[in-house]
Amino acid sequence: MQYTYKTKGTCSTEIRLNIEGERVTDVSFTGGCNGNLKAIPALVDGCTVEEIEGKLAGITCGWKKTSCADQLAKACREAFEAQNNI
């Protein structure tokens, strides 16, 4: 299932991903820091929602209370719940 998440509190404005069961693939960001937003999708491709949350949830960026990585963890959880009508 393709899913689009509107980020909150980050330089990136949107995250797009594909979720099948618990596995996340094809992550892409709109906006944000170019290098990080190429690296993060490469590192999480094929991971489960739980793995992504375990690695990325709670990461902050500078003085912000969130980050693109933290927002990806939130996006994955939201996509998983939407897919399963939770």
C-alpha positions as CSV (number, residue, x, y, z in Angstrom):
1,M,0.0,0.0,0.0
2,Q,1.3,3.4,-0.9
3,Y,1.1,5.9,1.9
4,T,1.8,9.7,2.2
5,Y,2.5,11.3,5.5
6,K,2.6,15.1,6.1
7,T,5.4,15.8,8.5
8,K,5.2,18.1,11.5
9,G,8.1,20.2,12.8
10,T,10.7,19.3,10.2
11,C,12.3,20.8,7.1
12,S,10.9,17.9,5.1
13,T,7.2,18.4,4.3
14,E,6.1,14.9,3.3
15,I,7.2,11.3,3.4
16,R,6.0,8.7,0.9
17,L,6.4,5.0,1.5
18,N,5.1,1.6,0.6
19,I,4.0,-0.8,3.3
20,E,3.1,-4.5,2.8
21,G,2.3,-6.3,6.0
22,E,4.9,-5.0,8.4
23,R,7.6,-4.3,5.8
24,V,8.4,-0.8,4.6
25,T,10.0,-0.1,1.2
26,D,10.3,2.8,-1.2
27,V,10.7,5.6,1.3
28,S,11.1,9.1,-0.1
29,F,11.1,12.5,1.5
30,T,10.0,15.9,0.0
31,G,12.3,18.7,1.3
32,G,14.8,18.4,4.1
33,C,18.6,17.7,4.1
34,N,19.5,16.0,0.9
35,G,22.2,13.6,2.2
36,N,20.3,12.5,5.2
37,L,17.1,12.0,3.2
38,K,18.9,9.7,0.7
39,A,20.7,7.7,3.5
40,I,17.6,7.1,5.7
41,P,15.6,5.4,3.0
42,A,18.5,3.2,2.0
43,L,19.0,2.1,5.7
44,V,15.4,1.3,6.4
45,D,14.4,-0.4,3.1
46,G,12.8,-3.7,3.9
47,C,12.7,-3.2,7.7
48,T,9.6,-3.8,9.7
49,V,7.6,-0.9,11.3
50,E,8.8,-2.1,14.7
51,E,12.5,-2.1,13.6
52,I,12.2,1.4,12.2
53,E,10.5,2.7,15.4
54,G,13.2,1.1,17.5
55,K,16.0,2.8,15.6
56,L,14.5,6.2,14.8
57,A,11.7,7.1,17.2
58,G,12.6,10.0,19.5
59,I,15.6,11.3,17.5
60,T,15.7,15.0,17.5
61,C,17.3,17.6,15.1
62,G,19.0,20.5,16.8
63,W,16.6,22.4,19.0
64,K,13.6,20.7,17.5
65,K,11.7,18.0,19.5
66,T,11.5,15.8,16.4
67,S,13.5,15.0,13.2
68,C,12.9,13.6,9.8
69,A,13.9,10.2,11.2
70,D,11.4,10.5,14.1
71,Q,8.7,11.6,11.6
72,L,9.5,8.5,9.5
73,A,8.9,6.3,12.6
74,K,5.5,8.0,13.1
75,A,4.7,7.7,9.4
76,C,5.4,4.0,9.4
77,R,3.2,3.4,12.4
78,E,0.4,5.5,10.9
79,A,0.6,3.6,7.6
80,F,0.6,0.3,9.4
81,E,-2.5,1.2,11.3
82,A,-4.2,2.6,8.2
83,Q,-3.4,-0.6,6.3
84,N,-4.9,-2.7,9.1
85,N,-7.9,-0.3,9.8
86,I,-6.8,0.1,13.4
